Amino acid sequence: MQYADMLRKLFAGIELNVEDLLFLESFQIGYLPDRAPRQELAALLRANPVIHRYLVSMCPSVVSFLDEILLEEGTVDKTIEQNCDELLWEIADLIIYSKYPEAYDKNVDFPWEINEIVSPQYLHDKVVIDAGAGPGKISFLLAQYAQTVFAVEPTGGFRRLIKQKTLERNITNIYTVDGVLDSLPFPERSIDCLMTSQAIGWNLQAELYEIKRVLKPDGCAIHLFSDADAVSESVKGIHDILTSFEYECTRIKNDSGTKLKYHMTMKGE
Ligand SMILES: C[S@@+](CC[C@H](N)C(=O)[O-])C[C@H]1O[C@@H](n2cnc3c(N)ncnc32)[C@H](O)[C@@H]1O
């Protein structure tokens, strides 16, 4: 299934419109050159100059990409509405993270038990990062066992949701932090364990060096992929790089598909 079709199915009931692009944060706009279909984005920008100005003012590094696609010839077989709809659903995950974080939390499963990820006994005196935390599903699971959990998440909508849930549940050991995986706001050798779920690979090699920088000697990193069958091509590229950084892969197959866990322990001193 194409990525946009999967998102339409997962978030059926949500309607996206062109103004939703104004919810994109600057780091997300930086992903457009890799993520956005060129012709459809160019058609949308020609019809909506305010959106063009917003993208450029929030993320000047995309100027040359936008100038380039606007110079390309578009085909005339699609209406402006079709172009906008296709563009919006191709990047719908980015919009939904910012505008509908509760819908992501409700509709996207986190199919892992704590014992499949890490031993609860190991966690009891540990400081752990959940990086690319989204609505914080791992953070809330880990907080039951770990001393301290830092939920690192660059999208404001998700950070607000995590904070709201920690207050509602009276949880005092989850701290929400703005940050990205390739520039983690933590000192060297300060963290016992860093985990990600469906969140690594925006700038993979730099992220893996950054993870090694913040981990203590004997610390560990764990990366989870919940549905490796659905995204086998992208996971394949990530697999090769992770194994070259000395990660071991565990494959867990069940009726709903294949889950992958990558695990690496830092060498002690
Ligand atoms: C597919 S969601 C996964 C969320 C959560 N970990 C889960 O399993 O439900 C990907 C998350 O990575 C975040 N993200 C995007 N770019 C990132 C980056 N460069 N570093 C860390 N997280 C990033 C997104 O905002 C989003 O919350």
The ligand as an SDF file (V2000), in Angstrom:
LIG
                    3D

 27 29  0  0  0  0  0  0  0  0999 V2000
    6.1220    7.8200   13.8720 C   0  0  0  0  0  0  0  0  0  0  0  0
    6.2290    8.9620   15.1960 S   0  0  0  0  0  0  0  0  0  0  0  0
    6.6150    7.8490   16.5310 C   0  0  0  0  0  0  0  0  0  0  0  0
    6.1400    8.3760   17.8620 C   0  0  0  0  0  0  0  0  0  0  0  0
    6.3170    7.4350   19.0490 C   0  0  0  0  0  0  0  0  0  0  0  0
    7.7040    7.1220   19.3080 N   0  0  0  0  0  0  0  0  0  0  0  0
    5.5060    6.1600   18.8430 C   0  0  0  0  0  0  0  0  0  0  0  0
    6.0780    5.0700   18.7610 O   0  0  0  0  0  0  0  0  0  0  0  0
    4.2730    6.2730   18.8090 O   0  0  0  0  0  0  0  0  0  0  0  0
    7.7770    9.7610   14.8500 C   0  0  0  0  0  0  0  0  0  0  0  0
    8.1160   10.8400   15.8860 C   0  0  0  0  0  0  0  0  0  0  0  0
    9.4360   11.3330   15.6420 O   0  0  0  0  0  0  0  0  0  0  0  0
    9.4000   12.7610   15.8020 C   0  0  0  0  0  0  0  0  0  0  0  0
   10.5240   13.3520   15.0450 N   0  0  0  0  0  0  0  0  0  0  0  0
   10.5300   13.9350   13.8360 C   0  0  0  0  0  0  0  0  0  0  0  0
   11.7760   14.3170   13.4980 N   0  0  0  0  0  0  0  0  0  0  0  0
   12.5740   13.9620   14.5310 C   0  0  0  0  0  0  0  0  0  0  0  0
   13.9590   14.0910   14.7810 C   0  0  0  0  0  0  0  0  0  0  0  0
   14.7850   14.6460   13.8830 N   0  0  0  0  0  0  0  0  0  0  0  0
   14.4350   13.6330   15.9600 N   0  0  0  0  0  0  0  0  0  0  0  0
   13.6060   13.0420   16.8580 C   0  0  0  0  0  0  0  0  0  0  0  0
   12.2790   12.8760   16.6530 N   0  0  0  0  0  0  0  0  0  0  0  0
   11.7770   13.3360   15.5040 C   0  0  0  0  0  0  0  0  0  0  0  0
    8.0360   13.1460   15.2540 C   0  0  0  0  0  0  0  0  0  0  0  0
    7.6670   14.4460   15.6780 O   0  0  0  0  0  0  0  0  0  0  0  0
    7.1870   12.0280   15.8350 C   0  0  0  0  0  0  0  0  0  0  0  0
    6.7580   12.3200   17.1320 O   0  0  0  0  0  0  0  0  0  0  0  0
  1  2  1  0
  2  3  1  0
  2 10  1  0
  3  4  1  0
  4  5  1  0
  5  6  1  0
  5  7  1  0
  7  8  2  0
  7  9  1  0
 10 11  1  0
 11 12  1  0
 11 26  1  0
 12 13  1  0
 13 14  1  0
 13 24  1  0
 14 15  1  0
 14 23  1  0
 15 16  2  0
 16 17  1  0
 17 18  1  0
 17 23  2  0
 18 19  1  0
 18 20  2  0
 20 21  1  0
 21 22  2  0
 22 23  1  0
 24 25  1  0
 24 26  1  0
 26 27  1  0
M  CHG  2   2   1   9  -1
M  END
$$$$
